[in-house]
Amino acid sequence: MIRFLSKIILKACDFCFCISKRLYQPSQTIQQKRVILWLKIQGDKTLRLNYDLDESSIVFDLGGYEGQWTSDIFSKYCCFIHVFEPVKEFFKNIERRFYKNEKIIVHSYGLSNKNETVKITLDKTSSSIFKSGKETSDALFLRAIDFMKQNNIQSIDLIKINIEGSEYDLLEHFIETNFINNIKNIQVQFHDFIPNAKQRMLKIQKNLEKTHFLTYQYPFVWENWRKK
């Protein structure tokens, strides 16, 4: 009888231990849950690089950081690429990386809906004008439609937008100026840490449906819109 009760107590203890272990395990963040499927399909190595491009295609990389996406796209298609990076340190590193490549042009500013110089909080890939932090730097942004006119950019085959919250102003600007019709593929990462992020994203997506269609979508991770 005692042996029987001991077994029951041990099983009860094991059960309690398992439950407590689950309760005290740190839960995954919302963003960590969002990227599970993306990581499973290795989206950074597949979907983000698979496009109908060739040597004459024009690609924009907004939020260049270290230039790895640009490097991967160029290695695959040998196309013309404009890289935009407003963080001075990141810009200089990208410029050094591609300084012998005449088909990759690196710009020391970002594109937005207006011309302005603002403070950007530095945090590697998460550097943003919408976050606060100890380390900041001045960042220059040019009105996108003006850049297109000044550089005679008639169309863009692929634009990658990963600019930590500034994507809303930029895409709304492209839609308002109708330049959205001149972009074949829009690869964008929306971010949820700015006010009314979801509402603004849904409105942008609704407007994009008039001119483009979704080829893939992982909400607040990556999605791509292709011209109809």
N, C-alpha and C positions, 0 to 999 in steps of 0.2 A: 504493500500500500504506500509506504513512504517513497519507494523507488518510483512508483507510478506518479505520485504527486510531484516528485522532483523533476520528472520529465516534462510534466505540464508547466511547471514554473519556468523551466529552461526555455521551452517553446514560447512562453509568454514574454520572457525577457528578450528573446531573439526578435519577436514581432515588434516589441516596443522600441528596440534598438533600430530596426529598419525604418519604422515610422519616424522616429526622432531624426534619423539621418536624412530622410527626405525633407523633413520640416526645416532643418537647419542648413540644408544645401543652399547656396546663393542662387536665386532664381535668375533665369536668363533675361536680359533686357529685351525690350520690344524690338530693337534693331537687330540684335543677335538672332532672334527668332525669324525676322524677315529674310535674313541672308542665308538661312539653312538650305533652301532649295536652290538658290543661286550658286552657292558653293558646291552643292551636289552635282550640278551640271557643268561646273567649271566655267561659268559664264564669262569671266574675264578673258579666258583663253579661246572661247568659242563664239558666242553671240556678239560680243563687243568687237570682234575682229572680222567677222564674216559678212562682207559686203561686195556688191558688184562694182568694183573699182578697177582702174587701170593706171598707166603711167601719166595720163593726162588729167586725171581726176583732181579736184580741189577739195582739200579737207581742212577743217578748222578744229583745233584742240584748245578748248577754253578751260583753263585750270591745268596748266602743263605739269606743275610740280617738279618731278624729276625727268619728265620726258619719256617715260617708259611706253606709254600707249602710243605716242608718236613714233617711237622706234619700232614697235611691233607692226604698226600699220605700214610704215615705210618699207620695212623688210619684206612685207607681203605683196605690196602693190607698186612701190617706187613712185608714189604720187607726189603732188605738190601739197605741202602742209604749212599752214600758218598756226604757230603756237602762241597763246596769250597767257602771260604769267605776270601779275602785278606785284608779287613779292620779289623784291630786288635780289635777295640771295638765291631764290629758286631760279629766277630769270638768268642770272649769271651762270649758274650750273648748267642749265639747258643750253644756253648760248655756247658754252665751251664744248658741250657734248656734240653739238651738230655744226660747229663752226666751219667745217670743210664741205658740208653738204649744201649745195646751192639751191636745192629744192625744198629745204626746210627753213622757213623764216620765223625767227623768234621775236616776239614783241614784248616790251617791258611794261605792259599795261593790260587791263581787261576791257571787255566790251560790256556796255550797259545801255540804259535808256537815256542817259545824259552824260555830259562831260563834268567830271568832278574828281577831286582828290580827297580821299577819306582815310581814316585810320583803320588798319586791318590788324586783327589779333592773330599772332603767329602761333600755329599749332600743327606743324607738318601738313598732312593732307587735309586737316580740318581747319586750316586758317580761314578766317571769315570776318567780314565787316559787321556781321550781326552778333558776334560773340564778344565777351569782355575777358581781359586777361592782363597779366603783367607786361608781357612783351608785345609791343605793337610796332607798326611801321606805316609810313605813308604809302598809299596805293593809288595809282592813277587809273581812271576809267574813261573811255571814250564812247561817245554816242555811236552805237553800232551802225546805224544807217549812214552816218557821215563817213565812217571808215570804209564802208562798201563803195560809196560814191568816189571818195578820194583815191581809192586803190583799184577802181574799175572792176570790182567784183560783181559780175552779173549773176552768177549762180554758185551754189556750194553743193557738192555731192554728198558730203557727210560732215555734220558738225557734232562734236562731242562736248557736252556741257556738264561740268562738275565744278560748280563755283560756289558751293556752300551757302545757299540761300539767295544768291543773286540771280538764280535761274528764273525766278518769277518775273522780276522787272525786265529781264532780257527777252524772254519769250513773249510777254505781253507787248513789248516794244516791236518785236518782229511781226506780231499779228496786227497791231495797230497801223504799222507802216506798209503792210502787205508784202514785206520782204519774205515772209514765211513761205510764199508761193515759189520762191527761188531756191529753196533748200530741199534737196531730195531726201536725205535721211537726217533725222534729229535723234541723237542718242543722249538722253538726259537722266541725271540723277536728281530727283526732287528731295528736299530736306524738310523735316517737320518741326524744326525748332524756331521758326519765325511765326509771328502772329497770323492767324487765319490761313495757315499753310495748306490744310486739306481743301478748304473752300476755294482758294486761289488755284490750286492744282487741278481740281475738278473743272473749274471754269476754263482754264487753259486747254485741258484735254477735250472739252466740248467744242472749243473753237478749232482745235487741231483736226477734229473729225471732219470738218468741212473741206479740208485740203489734203489730209494725210490719213493713213490707216496704221494701226498697231501691227508690228511684226513680232514683238515680244514685250512682256510687261511683268515686272516684279516690283510691286508698289514700294516706293521710297528706297529702292535699291537701284535698278536700272530699267529703262524702257526705251523702245525705239519706234519712231513714227516715220513711215515712208510715204513720199508724195504719191497721190493717186494718179 
